Amino acid sequence: MSKRAFNFCAGPAALPTAVLERAQAEMLDWQGKGLSVMEMSHRSDEYVAIAERAEQDLRDLLAIPSNYKVLFLQGGASQQFAEIPLNLLPEDGVADYIDTGIWSKKAIEEAQRFGNVNVAASAKAYDYFAIPGQNDWQLSKKAAYLHYASNETIGGLQFDWVPDVGETPLVVDMSSDILSRPIDVSQYGLIYAGAQKNIGPSGLVVAIVREDLLGRARSSCPTMLNYKVAADNGSMYNTPATYSWYLSGLVFEWLKEQGGVEAIAKVNRTKKDLLYKAIDASDFYSNPITHNARSWMNVPFRLADDKLDKPFLAGAEARGLLNLKGHRSVGGMRASIYNAVGLDAVEALVAYMAEFEKEHA
Amino acid sequence: MSKRAFNFCAGPAALPTAVLERAQAEMLDWQGKGLSVMEMSHRSDEYVAIAERAEQDLRDLLAIPSNYKVLFLQGGASQQFAEIPLNLLPEDGVADYIDTGIWSKKAIEEAQRFGNVNVAASAKAYDYFAIPGQNDWQLSKKAAYLHYASNETIGGLQFDWVPDVGETPLVVDMSSDILSRPIDVSQYGLIYAGAQKNIGPSGLVVAIVREDLLGRARSSCPTMLNYKVAADNGSMYNTPATYSWYLSGLVFEWLKEQGGVEAIAKVNRTKKDLLYKAIDASDFYSNPITHNARSWMNVPFRLADDKLDKPFLAGAEARGLLNLKGHRSVGGMRASIYNAVGLDAVEALVAYMAEFEKEHA
């Protein structure tokens, strides 16, 4: 038996042990066929069945309506930052963007290279500790879409509401909170997510696109970046990232076995409540985010004295609590507690935090 | 022990059993760290060491000069078909392309969307059974680059020579023959290869770029498609396909253990000689490609009567000889005999072919 650590990495992040065990068992010989999934033609009956099963499980988990296509793409969310305007923003149009932190700013900067961007609201006014309410947004009269990031992985800032912008399609970067709690897909025009947090290995991006938004790509859009081309070819215009797609399918199966998104949301709520409670109950630890915008998935926190950061991290690692160091732009600590990070991991972290505080406060 | 079949798939293709065994052993717990490689931050010391080791091993295997960058990208060769003109073809420039089959034609069609393309030569004149000699090429006076595919995976047509176009940078799609035999990297401006034949799993592309070709991208080039951005960030502008990169590194290590590219080239020569000899010695099997353009990696062949295709494939599968069906555009059979397909696999195939011929001729 391997000893598995508690892994709080922001991404690539922990995967369910059961998923890795199954991948391990099937590595050399998938279901007696004598070859690995990564050695299969993407056009083979066996692989197509794996790919379709993964898509169907994701559709079941999120209750994706039939007028949405599910795409399995590559290049990470960063490539989507260009694909979105190339597919959805007419050259003479304007797109609204909400700035809530580092990732939404990156999306804004890339979109500005391709057209008119209106930053309708920015959390900068609140030092990125709160999300501006919709009453304060300066929306365009006729935006091609509104883009926002539902969860900022670095800042630890998450929307607990869905913007209401009428007929304007909502485009949302859900990289770090997709599948963590229920959503109503029909509220969105385009949902996209890099896989490496709640879905699977890095190198895969899942996009869920409302069909009426397909076919609007600019003539200058590279074929591989055109959503309609991907949709028309079942994400197999060329060879997709077959093994990552398969692993994502195993994660979807695992999530169904856990009871689906509603069940995992309950666990996620318990986890984040436990951790924020521990932070708030102490003068030794702190998290600056306003309560209704605190992320369920990424919990940054500081120690009262940052000279204690190093011993805190060393002690954590000695206990098998890995990757708690905060992003360099924020400092301090960050615990990413995605679906595959169990309640036992958060309990171990909270116990260690109490112990460390007792010793050093 | 798993029973491993002989897998002649054109791609995603067979991987060395030893590589899969190592990946299997390390799946849940890499070197006692308590987590899988696919759960590691790409910025962690452990993962950076894995990534750098893979790059160095590839540099050793191909003796890549220090003025070349090695990039680990995504999107397959098809995304490169757009990236190449976006990075290397000025809007008022012209690029020369050689058409030798389906893949080089796809590269041409995509490039035409971004600028002036001169198809300097086409194998169409020979029904794609031979490669036009360089004396017959109609080169542009001042091409930004010359593009060709060193091996056509579907047609089974391979250059056994390197074009000499003076100062014009050579851009080559080596997806299906990289690492199969020695090359002189310094003859090229840009070498690129989808990983899923001789490198690793699909979803990864390796590009080897001469440094003076960096920094020429058009302003309309998406950031993620800009070679200079990838080079300046060690292929980590955003999260790369970490697990595929790691697996590719295991393949590079394995290839070094086999004695490197020169040693594997000897095996590859023996394999292809054995298979073509079996085809040529018989009136029952045929391959139409002119001898000096026959691919070492992809060997298409036909049976005298295509009514026998089905029984041939069924008999092959019963013997654990998988994925011999030819591409739908060519018909017949195709045996892809990449590095990871051993001499024993080709011997088993040739034995089966003789047996089948005896029964059905």
Interface residues (C-beta under 8 A of the other chain):
Chain A: S2 K3 R4 A5 N7 C9 A10 G11 P12 A13 A14 L15 T17 L20 E21 A23 Q24 M27 L28 D29 G32 K33 G34 L35 S36 M38 E39 M40 S41 H42 S44 Q74 G75 G76 A77 S78 Q79 F81 A82 E83 L86 E110 R113 F114 G194 Q196 P201 S202 G203 L204 S219 S220 P222 T223 M224 L225 Y237 N238 T239 P240 A241 T242 Y243 S244 L247 G320 L322 N323
Chain B: S2 K3 R4 A5 N7 C9 A10 G11 P12 A13 A14 L15 T17 L20 E21 A23 Q24 M27 L28 D29 G32 K33 G34 L35 S36 M38 E39 M40 S41 H42 S44 Q74 G75 G76 A77 S78 Q79 F81 A82 E83 L86 E110 R113 F114 G194 Q196 P201 S202 G203 L204 S219 S220 P222 T223 M224 L225 Y237 N238 T239 P240 A241 T242 Y243 S244 L247 G320 L322 N323
